[in-house]
Amino acid sequence: MNQKTNPIVLSVAQCRKAYDEAYAAIMEAEESEHEEVNRMVAKRAATDAALANLPMLTSRQGAAEYIACIAWMQGRRLLTPAEVRSHMYTAQTILATMSGGNSASK
């Protein structure tokens, strides 16, 4: 599958775009002597924007896209390990429900 049409690649790009746009907007709006504080605030708000743009967990494809976005966020260290575990557990539970299995309880 072409990278430009791969739904997982497109979903990660959408999460990244939401993050980048929110971060840039906050950094432009905040004019302060405390640039490090601005970066921390912008990073958290941008992370929240990326989370708000996560794919829906309504299909196996959506779950794969969701997991890919969480993995991207983990790689950028935007989420705490506990947040990553929580999101991955949610995806695992949904996938187990869709397959009729009980892999979430293993």
C-alpha positions as CSV (number, residue, x, y, z in Angstrom):
1,M,0.0,0.0,0.0
2,N,1.2,3.5,-0.9
3,Q,2.4,5.6,2.1
4,K,0.2,8.4,0.8
5,T,-2.9,6.3,1.0
6,N,-2.1,4.1,4.0
7,P,-4.8,4.9,6.5
8,I,-2.5,4.3,9.4
9,V,0.1,6.7,8.0
10,L,-2.7,9.3,7.3
11,S,-4.0,8.9,10.9
12,V,-0.6,9.5,12.4
13,A,-0.1,12.5,10.1
14,Q,-3.5,13.9,11.3
15,C,-2.5,13.5,15.0
16,R,0.9,15.1,14.3
17,K,-0.7,18.0,12.4
18,A,-3.1,18.6,15.3
19,Y,-0.2,18.6,17.7
20,D,2.0,20.8,15.6
21,E,-0.7,23.4,14.9
22,A,-1.8,23.6,18.5
23,Y,1.8,24.0,19.7
24,A,2.6,26.7,17.2
25,A,-0.6,28.6,18.0
26,I,0.1,28.6,21.7
27,M,3.8,29.6,21.3
28,E,2.8,32.5,19.0
29,A,0.1,33.7,21.4
30,E,2.2,33.5,24.6
31,E,4.5,36.4,24.9
32,S,6.4,35.9,28.2
33,E,9.8,36.0,29.7
34,H,9.3,32.4,30.8
35,E,9.8,30.6,27.5
36,E,10.4,27.2,29.2
37,V,7.0,27.5,30.9
38,N,5.4,28.4,27.6
39,R,6.9,25.4,26.0
40,M,5.6,23.1,28.8
41,V,2.1,24.6,28.5
42,A,2.2,24.4,24.7
43,K,3.4,20.8,24.8
44,R,0.5,19.7,27.1
45,A,-2.1,21.6,25.2
46,A,-0.8,20.3,21.9
47,T,-0.8,16.7,23.3
48,D,-4.4,17.2,24.3
49,A,-5.2,18.4,20.7
50,A,-3.5,15.3,19.3
51,L,-5.5,13.1,21.7
52,A,-8.7,14.8,20.6
53,N,-7.9,13.8,17.1
54,L,-7.3,10.1,17.8
55,P,-9.1,7.8,15.4
56,M,-12.3,6.3,16.5
57,L,-12.2,2.8,18.0
58,T,-15.2,1.6,16.0
59,S,-13.4,-0.9,13.8
60,R,-10.2,-3.0,13.7
61,Q,-8.8,-0.5,11.2
62,G,-9.6,2.4,13.6
63,A,-8.0,0.5,16.4
64,A,-4.8,0.0,14.4
65,E,-4.8,3.7,13.5
66,Y,-5.4,4.6,17.2
67,I,-2.5,2.4,18.3
68,A,-0.2,3.9,15.7
69,C,-1.0,7.5,16.9
70,I,-0.4,6.5,20.6
71,A,2.9,4.9,19.5
72,W,3.9,8.1,17.7
73,M,3.0,10.1,20.8
74,Q,5.0,7.7,23.0
75,G,8.0,8.0,20.7
76,R,7.8,11.8,21.1
77,R,7.5,11.4,24.9
78,L,4.2,13.3,24.9
79,L,2.5,10.8,27.1
80,T,3.5,9.3,30.4
81,P,4.0,5.6,30.6
82,A,0.7,5.3,32.6
83,E,-1.2,7.2,29.9
84,V,0.3,4.9,27.2
85,R,-0.7,1.8,29.1
86,S,-4.2,3.2,29.6
87,H,-4.7,3.9,25.9
88,M,-3.2,0.6,24.8
89,Y,-5.4,-1.3,27.3
90,T,-8.4,0.6,25.9
91,A,-7.5,-0.4,22.3
92,Q,-6.8,-4.0,23.4
93,T,-10.2,-4.2,25.1
94,I,-12.0,-2.9,22.1
95,L,-10.1,-5.3,19.8
96,A,-11.0,-8.2,22.1
97,T,-14.6,-7.2,22.1
98,M,-14.6,-7.0,18.3
99,S,-13.1,-10.5,17.9
100,G,-15.3,-12.0,20.5
101,G,-12.3,-13.2,22.4
102,N,-11.1,-12.5,25.9
103,S,-7.5,-11.5,25.1
104,A,-7.9,-8.4,27.3
105,S,-8.0,-10.5,30.4
106,K,-4.8,-12.5,29.6
